[in-house]
Amino acid sequence: MAVKMVAPILKDAHARIAQLPMGAALSAQVDQRATSVSFSTLISGGFTLNVINSIFVDPHLNDRNSFDWLTCILAHEYCHVQQGFWVDSIEQELIAYQMQLRVANEIGLAVGDDFKRFAPLDPKNKSDLEQARAFILDLAKFSVPTQTIYASLPLFQPTGAADNIGAAFKQLSAAGLAGIQAWQLVRDK
Ligand SMILES: [Zn+2]
């Protein structure tokens, strides 16, 4: 099996991640699951919906000048595929942001303090997760739907309901417009 992607730039970013010491296992996992990766105008940045084994990426990143940034965002989303949860949490987001940072460092992409500040946080520490939520909300300050999603996420990853489709869509629909967008993504598949 292999990851499902059409755009050449996505294939190149996938190959780039596979070459990195911290990326080889991630890209192998995405290949094994045959996850679908595509550009969608509904997304800013990246978004993973494990319910439908799909990653969606902002079409603004379909540009060779943004290749390093695309690679880092894809590595973040690959983290979510590896986590495999249908319901997200700040804990999982922090782990994904830290992977994104490690990839940026490895490929020499300069990132601002708004990303670097995730590095020292501990995904198992409650007050660090509260900090992470504040940083994520700050990153999403120009997108109300994105803010709504992250404001509604639990700090720690729920264990019982995490693979429950009802719980997954309850979380998505709680996000209002973002939820509607997620439904559209499912329908478009
Ligand atoms: Zn994420």
Backbone and ligand atoms as CSV (ligand in chain L), in Angstrom:
chain,resi,resn,atom,element,x,y,z
A,1,MET,N,N,0.853,-1.199,0.000
A,1,MET,CA,C,0.000,0.000,0.000
A,1,MET,C,C,0.886,1.245,0.000
A,2,ALA,N,N,0.338,2.323,-0.488
A,2,ALA,CA,C,1.077,3.585,-0.468
A,2,ALA,C,C,0.098,4.724,-0.213
A,3,VAL,N,N,0.647,5.798,0.293
A,3,VAL,CA,C,-0.145,7.004,0.489
A,3,VAL,C,C,-0.815,7.378,-0.842
A,4,LYS,N,N,-2.047,7.935,-0.752
A,4,LYS,CA,C,-2.755,8.321,-1.979
A,4,LYS,C,C,-2.646,9.825,-2.149
A,5,MET,N,N,-1.878,10.256,-3.127
A,5,MET,CA,C,-1.763,11.679,-3.413
A,5,MET,C,C,-1.518,11.875,-4.900
A,6,VAL,N,N,-2.061,12.968,-5.424
A,6,VAL,CA,C,-1.987,13.216,-6.863
A,6,VAL,C,C,-0.966,14.318,-7.172
A,7,ALA,N,N,-1.037,15.425,-6.450
A,7,ALA,CA,C,-0.188,16.584,-6.755
A,7,ALA,C,C,1.290,16.220,-6.604
A,8,PRO,N,N,2.105,16.513,-7.625
A,8,PRO,CA,C,3.542,16.183,-7.563
A,8,PRO,C,C,4.226,16.784,-6.334
A,9,ILE,N,N,3.824,17.976,-5.922
A,9,ILE,CA,C,4.490,18.623,-4.794
A,9,ILE,C,C,4.220,17.844,-3.487
A,10,LEU,N,N,3.040,17.230,-3.414
A,10,LEU,CA,C,2.730,16.402,-2.235
A,10,LEU,C,C,3.605,15.152,-2.226
A,11,LYS,N,N,3.777,14.547,-3.401
A,11,LYS,CA,C,4.630,13.352,-3.491
A,11,LYS,C,C,6.064,13.697,-3.103
A,12,ASP,N,N,6.526,14.860,-3.528
A,12,ASP,CA,C,7.892,15.281,-3.191
A,12,ASP,C,C,8.033,15.537,-1.691
A,13,ALA,N,N,7.010,16.158,-1.091
A,13,ALA,CA,C,7.066,16.426,0.354
A,13,ALA,C,C,7.039,15.106,1.136
A,14,HIS,N,N,6.239,14.160,0.654
A,14,HIS,CA,C,6.180,12.834,1.290
A,14,HIS,C,C,7.559,12.169,1.242
A,15,ALA,N,N,8.204,12.225,0.068
A,15,ALA,CA,C,9.536,11.619,-0.092
A,15,ALA,C,C,10.550,12.317,0.815
A,16,ARG,N,N,10.410,13.631,0.945
A,16,ARG,CA,C,11.331,14.401,1.798
A,16,ARG,C,C,11.193,13.951,3.257
A,17,ILE,N,N,9.951,13.797,3.718
A,17,ILE,CA,C,9.723,13.368,5.111
A,17,ILE,C,C,10.315,11.978,5.325
A,18,ALA,N,N,10.141,11.106,4.328
A,18,ALA,CA,C,10.634,9.724,4.451
A,18,ALA,C,C,12.149,9.673,4.606
A,19,GLN,N,N,12.856,10.693,4.087
A,19,GLN,CA,C,14.323,10.730,4.163
A,19,GLN,C,C,14.829,11.214,5.517
A,20,LEU,N,N,13.958,11.851,6.299
A,20,LEU,CA,C,14.413,12.457,7.556
A,20,LEU,C,C,14.474,11.414,8.662
A,21,PRO,N,N,15.449,11.531,9.579
A,21,PRO,CA,C,15.558,10.547,10.657
A,21,PRO,C,C,14.278,10.437,11.497
A,22,MET,N,N,13.620,11.598,11.735
A,22,MET,CA,C,12.405,11.546,12.564
A,22,MET,C,C,11.157,11.347,11.710
A,23,GLY,N,N,11.327,11.254,10.377
A,23,GLY,CA,C,10.162,11.182,9.502
A,23,GLY,C,C,9.921,9.825,8.872
A,24,ALA,N,N,10.953,8.970,8.878
A,24,ALA,CA,C,10.858,7.693,8.163
A,24,ALA,C,C,9.694,6.835,8.684
A,25,ALA,N,N,9.603,6.725,10.019
A,25,ALA,CA,C,8.542,5.887,10.599
A,25,ALA,C,C,7.165,6.492,10.333
A,26,LEU,N,N,7.088,7.828,10.381
A,26,LEU,CA,C,5.805,8.506,10.134
A,26,LEU,C,C,5.317,8.257,8.712
A,27,SER,N,N,6.203,8.443,7.742
A,27,SER,CA,C,5.768,8.289,6.345
A,27,SER,C,C,5.462,6.816,6.042
A,28,ALA,N,N,6.201,5.907,6.689
A,28,ALA,CA,C,5.914,4.475,6.495
A,28,ALA,C,C,4.513,4.135,6.997
A,29,GLN,N,N,4.154,4.752,8.137
A,29,GLN,CA,C,2.826,4.522,8.719
A,29,GLN,C,C,1.719,5.015,7.781
A,30,VAL,N,N,1.938,6.214,7.205
A,30,VAL,CA,C,0.954,6.796,6.293
A,30,VAL,C,C,0.837,5.934,5.024
A,31,ASP,N,N,1.985,5.401,4.573
A,31,ASP,CA,C,1.966,4.484,3.419
A,31,ASP,C,C,1.184,3.215,3.758
A,32,GLN,N,N,1.449,2.692,4.936
A,32,GLN,CA,C,0.808,1.441,5.334
A,32,GLN,C,C,-0.711,1.600,5.403
A,33,ARG,N,N,-1.157,2.749,5.886
A,33,ARG,CA,C,-2.604,2.991,5.993
A,33,ARG,C,C,-3.218,3.426,4.670
A,34,ALA,N,N,-2.367,3.746,3.675
A,34,ALA,CA,C,-2.857,4.265,2.389
A,34,ALA,C,C,-3.757,5.476,2.593
A,35,THR,N,N,-3.287,6.375,3.462
A,35,THR,CA,C,-4.028,7.604,3.753
A,35,THR,C,C,-4.105,8.473,2.502
A,36,SER,N,N,-5.246,9.137,2.332
A,36,SER,CA,C,-5.419,10.050,1.201
A,36,SER,C,C,-4.990,11.462,1.615
A,37,VAL,N,N,-4.184,12.114,0.785
A,37,VAL,CA,C,-3.730,13.486,1.060
A,37,VAL,C,C,-4.086,14.347,-0.138
A,38,SER,N,N,-4.815,15.443,0.104
A,38,SER,CA,C,-5.212,16.296,-1.022
A,38,SER,C,C,-5.309,17.753,-0.571
A,39,PHE,N,N,-5.288,18.646,-1.533
A,39,PHE,CA,C,-5.494,20.064,-1.243
A,39,PHE,C,C,-6.990,20.334,-1.157
A,40,SER,N,N,-7.381,21.225,-0.223
A,40,SER,CA,C,-8.781,21.625,-0.123
A,40,SER,C,C,-8.859,23.100,0.246
A,41,THR,N,N,-9.700,23.825,-0.480
A,41,THR,CA,C,-9.871,25.263,-0.200
A,41,THR,C,C,-10.575,25.500,1.132
A,42,LEU,N,N,-11.121,24.433,1.747
A,42,LEU,CA,C,-11.797,24.602,3.039
A,42,LEU,C,C,-10.808,24.703,4.195
A,43,ILE,N,N,-9.522,24.443,3.908
A,43,ILE,CA,C,-8.543,24.296,4.977
A,43,ILE,C,C,-7.527,25.431,4.956
A,44,SER,N,N,-7.200,25.949,6.146
A,44,SER,CA,C,-6.004,26.781,6.229
A,44,SER,C,C,-4.983,25.988,7.034
A,45,GLY,N,N,-3.774,25.863,6.519
A,45,GLY,CA,C,-2.769,24.993,7.135
A,45,GLY,C,C,-3.036,23.555,6.727
A,46,GLY,N,N,-3.218,22.688,7.722
A,46,GLY,CA,C,-3.499,21.289,7.424
A,46,GLY,C,C,-4.561,20.761,8.377
A,47,PHE,N,N,-5.198,19.660,7.993
A,47,PHE,CA,C,-6.257,19.090,8.833
A,47,PHE,C,C,-6.327,17.591,8.553
A,48,THR,N,N,-6.338,16.790,9.618
A,48,THR,CA,C,-6.411,15.334,9.476
A,48,THR,C,C,-7.742,14.835,10.017
A,49,LEU,N,N,-8.435,14.042,9.218
A,49,LEU,CA,C,-9.673,13.397,9.664
A,49,LEU,C,C,-9.444,11.887,9.595
A,50,ASN,N,N,-9.029,11.309,10.735
A,50,ASN,CA,C,-8.750,9.868,10.742
A,50,ASN,C,C,-10.006,9.039,10.479
A,51,VAL,N,N,-11.177,9.626,10.781
A,51,VAL,CA,C,-12.446,8.924,10.542
A,51,VAL,C,C,-12.541,8.461,9.086
A,52,ILE,N,N,-12.037,9.280,8.173
A,52,ILE,CA,C,-12.072,8.919,6.749
A,52,ILE,C,C,-10.657,8.745,6.188
A,53,ASN,N,N,-9.676,8.543,7.099
A,53,ASN,CA,C,-8.285,8.267,6.700
A,53,ASN,C,C,-7.782,9.286,5.680
A,54,SER,N,N,-8.018,10.565,5.979
A,54,SER,CA,C,-7.677,11.618,5.018
A,54,SER,C,C,-6.975,12.804,5.669
A,55,ILE,N,N,-6.044,13.365,4.915
A,55,ILE,CA,C,-5.383,14.617,5.294
A,55,ILE,C,C,-5.734,15.654,4.231
A,56,PHE,N,N,-6.065,16.869,4.689
A,56,PHE,CA,C,-6.355,17.969,3.766
A,56,PHE,C,C,-5.355,19.089,4.006
A,57,VAL,N,N,-4.890,19.690,2.921
A,57,VAL,CA,C,-3.857,20.716,3.030
A,57,VAL,C,C,-4.308,21.978,2.295
A,58,ASP,N,N,-3.971,23.105,2.874
A,58,ASP,CA,C,-4.238,24.425,2.316
A,58,ASP,C,C,-3.638,24.541,0.902
A,59,PRO,N,N,-4.448,24.881,-0.110
A,59,PRO,CA,C,-3.926,24.978,-1.479
A,59,PRO,C,C,-2.882,26.080,-1.663
A,60,HIS,N,N,-2.812,27.031,-0.714
A,60,HIS,CA,C,-1.751,28.044,-0.803
A,60,HIS,C,C,-0.362,27.399,-0.711
A,61,LEU,N,N,-0.312,26.188,-0.151
A,61,LEU,CA,C,0.981,25.500,-0.005
A,61,LEU,C,C,1.355,24.723,-1.270
A,62,ASN,N,N,0.480,24.759,-2.274
A,62,ASN,CA,C,0.774,24.107,-3.556
A,62,ASN,C,C,1.629,25.072,-4.386
A,63,ASP,N,N,2.833,25.304,-3.904
A,63,ASP,CA,C,3.704,26.331,-4.470
A,63,ASP,C,C,5.132,25.963,-4.066
A,64,ARG,N,N,6.028,25.868,-5.049
A,64,ARG,CA,C,7.409,25.433,-4.762
A,64,ARG,C,C,8.111,26.346,-3.762
A,65,ASN,N,N,7.693,27.616,-3.709
A,65,ASN,CA,C,8.311,28.543,-2.738
A,65,ASN,C,C,7.937,28.200,-1.309
A,66,SER,N,N,6.865,27.428,-1.134
A,66,SER,CA,C,6.404,27.044,0.210
A,66,SER,C,C,6.749,25.595,0.527
A,67,PHE,N,N,7.656,24.997,-0.266
A,67,PHE,CA,C,7.871,23.552,-0.139
A,67,PHE,C,C,8.317,23.131,1.270
A,68,ASP,N,N,9.242,23.886,1.868
A,68,ASP,CA,C,9.722,23.516,3.209
A,68,ASP,C,C,8.586,23.601,4.236
A,69,TRP,N,N,7.792,24.634,4.091
A,69,TRP,CA,C,6.671,24.840,5.006
A,69,TRP,C,C,5.634,23.727,4.836
A,70,LEU,N,N,5.372,23.366,3.572
A,70,LEU,CA,C,4.459,22.253,3.272
A,70,LEU,C,C,4.977,20.967,3.924
A,71,THR,N,N,6.272,20.723,3.824
A,71,THR,CA,C,6.873,19.512,4.394
A,71,THR,C,C,6.643,19.465,5.911
A,72,CYS,N,N,6.825,20.607,6.569
A,72,CYS,CA,C,6.644,20.655,8.030
A,72,CYS,C,C,5.186,20.429,8.426
A,73,ILE,N,N,4.273,21.052,7.675
A,73,ILE,CA,C,2.842,20.892,7.984
A,73,ILE,C,C,2.402,19.452,7.732
A,74,LEU,N,N,2.922,18.868,6.658
A,74,LEU,CA,C,2.569,17.475,6.370
A,74,LEU,C,C,3.090,16.549,7.484
A,75,ALA,N,N,4.279,16.828,7.991
A,75,ALA,CA,C,4.821,16.023,9.089
A,75,ALA,C,C,3.927,16.138,10.329
A,76,HIS,N,N,3.410,17.345,10.575
A,76,HIS,CA,C,2.453,17.551,11.679
A,76,HIS,C,C,1.225,16.653,11.473
A,77,GLU,N,N,0.688,16.671,10.266
A,77,GLU,CA,C,-0.522,15.873,9.994
A,77,GLU,C,C,-0.207,14.371,10.042
A,78,TYR,N,N,0.975,13.971,9.592
A,78,TYR,CA,C,1.367,12.555,9.660
A,78,TYR,C,C,1.389,12.081,11.110
A,79,CYS,N,N,1.768,12.986,11.998
A,79,CYS,CA,C,1.740,12.680,13.430
A,79,CYS,C,C,0.323,12.282,13.861
A,80,HIS,N,N,-0.663,13.038,13.382
A,80,HIS,CA,C,-2.057,12.735,13.743
A,80,HIS,C,C,-2.484,11.375,13.174
A,81,VAL,N,N,-1.997,11.038,11.983
A,81,VAL,CA,C,-2.313,9.715,11.420
A,81,VAL,C,C,-1.709,8.636,12.316
A,82,GLN,N,N,-0.461,8.852,12.736
A,82,GLN,CA,C,0.197,7.874,13.603
A,82,GLN,C,C,-0.541,7.746,14.943
A,83,GLN,N,N,-0.998,8.874,15.473
A,83,GLN,CA,C,-1.755,8.850,16.733
A,83,GLN,C,C,-3.032,8.036,16.545
A,84,GLY,N,N,-3.670,8.199,15.382
A,84,GLY,CA,C,-4.797,7.359,15.003
A,84,GLY,C,C,-6.123,7.668,15.673
A,85,PHE,N,N,-6.210,8.771,16.414
A,85,PHE,CA,C,-7.456,9.073,17.131
A,85,PHE,C,C,-8.474,9.747,16.227
A,86,TRP,N,N,-9.727,9.486,16.491
A,86,TRP,CA,C,-10.814,10.142,15.747
A,86,TRP,C,C,-11.212,11.441,16.432
A,87,VAL,N,N,-10.852,11.575,17.703
A,87,VAL,CA,C,-11.126,12.796,18.467
A,87,VAL,C,C,-9.780,13.389,18.860
A,88,ASP,N,N,-9.631,14.677,18.658
A,88,ASP,CA,C,-8.346,15.329,18.910
A,88,ASP,C,C,-8.284,15.841,20.350
A,89,SER,N,N,-7.094,16.236,20.779
A,89,SER,CA,C,-6.893,16.842,22.096
A,89,SER,C,C,-5.697,17.781,22.002
A,90,ILE,N,N,-5.562,18.656,23.001
A,90,ILE,CA,C,-4.401,19.556,23.028
A,90,ILE,C,C,-3.124,18.725,23.185
A,91,GLU,N,N,-3.211,17.640,23.942
A,91,GLU,CA,C,-2.045,16.749,24.113
A,91,GLU,C,C,-1.520,16.283,22.747
A,92,GLN,N,N,-2.429,15.809,21.880
A,92,GLN,CA,C,-2.005,15.317,20.571
A,92,GLN,C,C,-1.508,16.458,19.687
A,93,GLU,N,N,-2.156,17.640,19.826
A,93,GLU,CA,C,-1.719,18.801,19.039
A,93,GLU,C,C,-0.297,19.210,19.421
A,94,LEU,N,N,-0.023,19.217,20.723
A,94,LEU,CA,C,1.315,19.614,21.180
A,94,LEU,C,C,2.372,18.666,20.608
A,95,ILE,N,N,2.087,17.369,20.655
A,95,ILE,CA,C,3.028,16.386,20.109
A,95,ILE,C,C,3.250,16.652,18.606
A,96,ALA,N,N,2.171,16.977,17.906
A,96,ALA,CA,C,2.280,17.231,16.458
A,96,ALA,C,C,3.056,18.523,16.176
A,97,TYR,N,N,2.812,19.568,16.979
A,97,TYR,CA,C,3.566,20.823,16.798
A,97,TYR,C,C,5.046,20.612,17.097
A,98,GLN,N,N,5.350,19.771,18.083
A,98,GLN,CA,C,6.751,19.516,18.402
A,98,GLN,C,C,7.438,18.745,17.269
A,99,MET,N,N,6.702,17.830,16.628
A,99,MET,CA,C,7.255,17.125,15.459
A,99,MET,C,C,7.494,18.111,14.314
A,100,GLN,N,N,6.512,19.004,14.099
A,100,GLN,CA,C,6.628,20.027,13.052
A,100,GLN,C,C,7.908,20.852,13.262
A,101,LEU,N,N,8.179,21.205,14.519
A,101,LEU,CA,C,9.382,21.978,14.875
A,101,LEU,C,C,10.658,21.185,14.622
A,102,ARG,N,N,10.659,19.920,15.000
A,102,ARG,CA,C,11.846,19.076,14.801
A,102,ARG,C,C,12.169,18.954,13.313
A,103,VAL,N,N,11.115,18.818,12.497
A,103,VAL,CA,C,11.325,18.726,11.047
A,103,VAL,C,C,11.851,20.063,10.522
A,104,ALA,N,N,11.290,21.178,11.003
A,104,ALA,CA,C,11.765,22.500,10.572
A,104,ALA,C,C,13.249,22.655,10.901
A,105,ASN,N,N,13.649,22.259,12.093
A,105,ASN,CA,C,15.066,22.343,12.484
A,105,ASN,C,C,15.928,21.472,11.585
A,106,GLU,N,N,15.440,20.273,11.309
A,106,GLU,CA,C,16.218,19.313,10.513
A,106,GLU,C,C,16.439,19.813,9.078
A,107,ILE,N,N,15.413,20.430,8.489
A,107,ILE,CA,C,15.565,20.870,7.095
A,107,ILE,C,C,16.029,22.323,7.002
A,108,GLY,N,N,16.242,22.958,8.157
A,108,GLY,CA,C,16.794,24.312,8.158
A,108,GLY,C,C,15.787,25.397,7.830
A,109,LEU,N,N,14.514,25.150,8.126
A,109,LEU,CA,C,13.488,26.178,7.925
A,109,LEU,C,C,13.405,27.050,9.179
A,110,ALA,N,N,13.596,28.349,8.993
A,110,ALA,CA,C,13.509,29.264,10.141
A,110,ALA,C,C,12.044,29.462,10.518
A,111,VAL,N,N,11.716,29.247,11.787
A,111,VAL,CA,C,10.345,29.501,12.248
A,111,VAL,C,C,10.397,30.533,13.372
A,112,GLY,N,N,9.284,31.210,13.576
A,112,GLY,CA,C,9.226,32.274,14.577
A,112,GLY,C,C,9.042,31.726,15.983
A,113,ASP,N,N,9.126,32.638,16.949
A,113,ASP,CA,C,8.949,32.266,18.352
A,113,ASP,C,C,7.545,31.702,18.616
A,114,ASP,N,N,6.575,32.098,17.774
A,114,ASP,CA,C,5.219,31.590,17.980
A,114,ASP,C,C,5.156,30.069,17.778
A,115,PHE,N,N,6.158,29.486,17.064
A,115,PHE,CA,C,6.257,28.026,16.964
A,115,PHE,C,C,7.283,27.455,17.939
A,116,LYS,N,N,8.406,28.175,18.089
A,116,LYS,CA,C,9.486,27.669,18.947
A,116,LYS,C,C,9.029,27.455,20.389
A,117,ARG,N,N,8.059,28.237,20.827
A,117,ARG,CA,C,7.657,28.160,22.238
A,117,ARG,C,C,6.944,26.851,22.591
A,118,PHE,N,N,6.587,26.041,21.574
A,118,PHE,CA,C,6.012,24.718,21.883
A,118,PHE,C,C,7.090,23.739,22.372
A,119,ALA,N,N,8.343,23.993,21.978
A,119,ALA,CA,C,9.413,23.003,22.194
A,119,ALA,C,C,9.577,22.540,23.646
A,120,PRO,N,N,9.635,23.459,24.628
A,120,PRO,CA,C,9.926,22.990,25.988
A,120,PRO,C,C,8.717,22.404,26.734
A,121,LEU,N,N,7.527,22.439,26.139
A,121,LEU,CA,C,6.329,22.007,26.881
A,121,LEU,C,C,6.251,20.484,26.958
A,122,ASP,N,N,5.670,19.999,28.056
A,122,ASP,CA,C,5.529,18.559,28.311
A,122,ASP,C,C,4.085,18.137,28.043
A,123,PRO,N,N,3.864,17.246,27.032
A,123,PRO,CA,C,2.492,16.840,26.689
A,123,PRO,C,C,1.761,16.081,27.796
A,124,LYS,N,N,2.466,15.713,28.860
A,124,LYS,CA,C,1.803,14.997,29.964
A,124,LYS,C,C,1.530,15.919,31.153
A,125,ASN,N,N,1.866,17.216,31.027
A,125,ASN,CA,C,1.723,18.146,32.144
A,125,ASN,C,C,0.551,19.097,31.898
A,126,LYS,N,N,-0.386,19.152,32.866
A,126,LYS,CA,C,-1.633,19.899,32.669
A,126,LYS,C,C,-1.379,21.387,32.409
A,127,SER,N,N,-0.513,22.018,33.210
A,127,SER,CA,C,-0.323,23.462,33.015
A,127,SER,C,C,0.425,23.737,31.710
A,128,ASP,N,N,1.293,22.801,31.286
A,128,ASP,CA,C,1.947,22.953,29.980
A,128,ASP,C,C,0.913,22.847,28.856
A,129,LEU,N,N,-0.077,21.965,29.036
A,129,LEU,CA,C,-1.125,21.829,28.010
A,129,LEU,C,C,-1.990,23.090,27.957
A,130,GLU,N,N,-2.222,23.714,29.108
A,130,GLU,CA,C,-2.978,24.978,29.117
A,130,GLU,C,C,-2.203,26.058,28.358
A,131,GLN,N,N,-0.882,26.077,28.569
A,131,GLN,CA,C,-0.007,26.988,27.813
A,131,GLN,C,C,-0.106,26.696,26.321
A,132,ALA,N,N,-0.043,25.406,25.976
A,132,ALA,CA,C,-0.091,24.999,24.564
A,132,ALA,C,C,-1.398,25.464,23.939
A,133,ARG,N,N,-2.508,25.327,24.679
A,133,ARG,CA,C,-3.806,25.758,24.132
A,133,ARG,C,C,-3.768,27.268,23.836
A,134,ALA,N,N,-3.209,28.039,24.768
A,134,ALA,CA,C,-3.119,29.495,24.560
A,134,ALA,C,C,-2.268,29.806,23.326
A,135,PHE,N,N,-1.169,29.076,23.144
A,135,PHE,CA,C,-0.299,29.310,21.982
A,135,PHE,C,C,-1.023,28.942,20.681
A,136,ILE,N,N,-1.786,27.836,20.715
A,136,ILE,CA,C,-2.510,27.390,19.515
A,136,ILE,C,C,-3.599,28.404,19.156
A,137,LEU,N,N,-4.317,28.888,20.173
A,137,LEU,CA,C,-5.363,29.890,19.923
A,137,LEU,C,C,-4.741,31.159,19.344
A,138,ASP,N,N,-3.558,31.491,19.811
A,138,ASP,CA,C,-2.863,32.666,19.293
A,138,ASP,C,C,-2.493,32.466,17.816
A,139,LEU,N,N,-1.998,31.266,17.487
A,139,LEU,CA,C,-1.655,30.971,16.083
A,139,LEU,C,C,-2.887,31.067,15.185
A,140,ALA,N,N,-4.058,30.719,15.759
A,140,ALA,CA,C,-5.306,30.668,14.973
A,140,ALA,C,C,-6.107,31.955,15.098
A,141,LYS,N,N,-5.453,33.035,15.532
A,141,LYS,CA,C,-6.235,34.234,15.887
A,141,LYS,C,C,-7.008,34.834,14.715
A,142,PHE,N,N,-6.599,34.501,13.463
A,142,PHE,CA,C,-7.313,35.074,12.322
A,142,PHE,C,C,-8.410,34.157,11.795
A,143,SER,N,N,-8.607,33.006,12.428
A,143,SER,CA,C,-9.624,32.074,11.960
A,143,SER,C,C,-10.546,31.683,13.109
A,144,VAL,N,N,-11.742,32.275,13.109
A,144,VAL,CA,C,-12.695,31.980,14.182
A,144,VAL,C,C,-13.057,30.491,14.225
A,145,PRO,N,N,-13.341,29.839,13.069
A,145,PRO,CA,C,-13.672,28.405,13.141
A,145,PRO,C,C,-12.550,27.569,13.747
A,146,THR,N,N,-11.305,27.901,13.376
A,146,THR,CA,C,-10.175,27.137,13.909
A,146,THR,C,C,-10.052,27.367,15.413
A,147,GLN,N,N,-10.228,28.610,15.837
A,147,GLN,CA,C,-10.192,28.926,17.269
A,147,GLN,C,C,-11.265,28.156,18.019
A,148,THR,N,N,-12.454,28.077,17.399
A,148,THR,CA,C,-13.570,27.385,18.049
A,148,THR,C,C,-13.228,25.917,18.289
A,149,ILE,N,N,-12.589,25.289,17.285
A,149,ILE,CA,C,-12.194,23.885,17.434
A,149,ILE,C,C,-11.227,23.734,18.611
A,150,TYR,N,N,-10.160,24.521,18.612
A,150,TYR,CA,C,-9.114,24.323,19.624
A,150,TYR,C,C,-9.587,24.712,21.021
A,151,ALA,N,N,-10.515,25.687,21.094
A,151,ALA,CA,C,-11.047,26.058,22.400
A,151,ALA,C,C,-11.881,24.913,22.982
A,152,SER,N,N,-12.458,24.070,22.095
A,152,SER,CA,C,-13.360,23.005,22.563
A,152,SER,C,C,-12.622,21.692,22.848
A,153,LEU,N,N,-11.362,21.584,22.483
A,153,LEU,CA,C,-10.654,20.303,22.652
A,153,LEU,C,C,-10.337,20.030,24.118
A,154,PRO,N,N,-10.422,18.747,24.518
A,154,PRO,CA,C,-9.953,18.394,25.863
A,154,PRO,C,C,-8.432,18.555,25.932
A,155,LEU,N,N,-7.914,18.843,27.135
A,155,LEU,CA,C,-6.461,18.964,27.286
A,155,LEU,C,C,-5.800,17.618,27.015
A,156,PHE,N,N,-6.207,16.611,27.798
A,156,PHE,CA,C,-5.608,15.284,27.650
A,156,PHE,C,C,-6.421,14.456,26.657
A,157,GLN,N,N,-5.736,13.544,25.971
A,157,GLN,CA,C,-6.420,12.688,25.010
A,157,GLN,C,C,-7.400,11.769,25.730
A,158,PRO,N,N,-8.704,11.818,25.378
A,158,PRO,CA,C,-9.656,10.897,26.002
A,158,PRO,C,C,-9.333,9.466,25.553
A,159,THR,N,N,-9.485,8.516,26.431
A,159,THR,CA,C,-9.155,7.149,26.049
A,159,THR,C,C,-10.394,6.381,25.605
A,160,GLY,N,N,-11.466,6.405,26.420
A,160,GLY,CA,C,-12.631,5.584,26.114
A,160,GLY,C,C,-13.296,5.895,24.789
A,161,ALA,N,N,-13.628,7.189,24.580
A,161,ALA,CA,C,-14.444,7.579,23.421
A,161,ALA,C,C,-13.614,7.906,22.196
A,162,ALA,N,N,-12.302,7.719,22.292
A,162,ALA,CA,C,-11.418,8.252,21.255
A,162,ALA,C,C,-11.609,7.599,19.898
A,163,ASP,N,N,-12.113,6.368,19.881
A,163,ASP,CA,C,-12.294,5.725,18.585
A,163,ASP,C,C,-13.780,5.582,18.261
A,164,ASN,N,N,-14.575,6.495,18.844
A,164,ASN,CA,C,-16.023,6.417,18.678
A,164,ASN,C,C,-16.469,7.470,17.672
A,165,ILE,N,N,-17.142,7.046,16.609
A,165,ILE,CA,C,-17.487,7.990,15.541
A,165,ILE,C,C,-18.464,9.047,16.049
A,166,GLY,N,N,-19.338,8.659,16.964
A,166,GLY,CA,C,-20.281,9.631,17.528
A,166,GLY,C,C,-19.549,10.740,18.258
A,167,ALA,N,N,-18.552,10.362,19.057
A,167,ALA,CA,C,-17.766,11.348,19.803
A,167,ALA,C,C,-17.000,12.250,18.839
A,168,ALA,N,N,-16.494,11.653,17.778
A,168,ALA,CA,C,-15.718,12.429,16.806
A,168,ALA,C,C,-16.584,13.518,16.181
A,169,PHE,N,N,-17.800,13.154,15.777
A,169,PHE,CA,C,-18.638,14.143,15.098
A,169,PHE,C,C,-19.305,15.101,16.073
A,170,LYS,N,N,-19.464,14.656,17.324
A,170,LYS,CA,C,-19.957,15.583,18.348
A,170,LYS,C,C,-18.948,16.724,18.503
A,171,GLN,N,N,-17.684,16.354,18.535
A,171,GLN,CA,C,-16.639,17.369,18.663
A,171,GLN,C,C,-16.632,18.293,17.442
A,172,LEU,N,N,-16.753,17.690,16.249
A,172,LEU,CA,C,-16.730,18.498,15.033
A,172,LEU,C,C,-17.938,19.418,14.959
A,173,SER,N,N,-19.112,18.908,15.319
A,173,SER,CA,C,-20.297,19.751,15.193
A,173,SER,C,C,-20.308,20.831,16.269
A,174,ALA,N,N,-19.645,20.577,17.405
A,174,ALA,CA,C,-19.513,21.609,18.434
A,174,ALA,C,C,-18.716,22.791,17.897
A,175,ALA,N,N,-17.971,22.540,16.850
A,175,ALA,CA,C,-17.123,23.593,16.301
A,175,ALA,C,C,-17.853,24.453,15.278
A,176,GLY,N,N,-19.164,24.304,15.150
A,176,GLY,CA,C,-19.948,25.193,14.310
A,176,GLY,C,C,-19.534,25.156,12.858
A,177,LEU,N,N,-19.113,26.283,12.333
A,177,LEU,CA,C,-18.729,26.384,10.928
A,177,LEU,C,C,-17.657,25.354,10.579
A,178,ALA,N,N,-16.684,25.193,11.484
A,178,ALA,CA,C,-15.622,24.224,11.226
A,178,ALA,C,C,-16.216,22.835,11.069
A,179,GLY,N,N,-17.257,22.540,11.870
A,179,GLY,CA,C,-17.928,21.250,11.776
A,179,GLY,C,C,-18.604,21.065,10.430
A,180,ILE,N,N,-19.262,22.134,9.982
A,180,ILE,CA,C,-19.913,22.078,8.668
A,180,ILE,C,C,-18.863,21.831,7.598
A,181,GLN,N,N,-17.717,22.498,7.720
A,181,GLN,CA,C,-16.645,22.294,6.752
A,181,GLN,C,C,-16.166,20.851,6.772
A,182,ALA,N,N,-16.052,20.289,7.977
A,182,ALA,CA,C,-15.590,18.911,8.085
A,182,ALA,C,C,-16.581,17.967,7.402
A,183,TRP,N,N,-17.889,18.230,7.573
A,183,TRP,CA,C,-18.897,17.398,6.909
A,183,TRP,C,C,-18.754,17.496,5.398
A,184,GLN,N,N,-18.475,18.712,4.932
A,184,GLN,CA,C,-18.296,18.910,3.489
A,184,GLN,C,C,-17.111,18.099,2.989
A,185,LEU,N,N,-16.044,18.068,3.793
A,185,LEU,CA,C,-14.859,17.311,3.413
A,185,LEU,C,C,-15.188,15.833,3.303
A,186,VAL,N,N,-15.998,15.339,4.250
A,186,VAL,CA,C,-16.382,13.931,4.235
A,186,VAL,C,C,-17.221,13.652,2.987
A,187,ARG,N,N,-18.179,14.553,2.715
A,187,ARG,CA,C,-19.073,14.369,1.576
A,187,ARG,C,C,-18.324,14.417,0.257
A,188,ASP,N,N,-17.321,15.319,0.191
A,188,ASP,CA,C,-16.560,15.490,-1.055
A,188,ASP,C,C,-15.691,14.280,-1.385
A,189,LYS,N,N,-15.425,13.428,-0.375
A,189,LYS,CA,C,-14.500,12.309,-0.620
A,189,LYS,C,C,-15.117,11.286,-1.537
L,1,ZN,ZN,ZN,-2.789,19.267,14.468
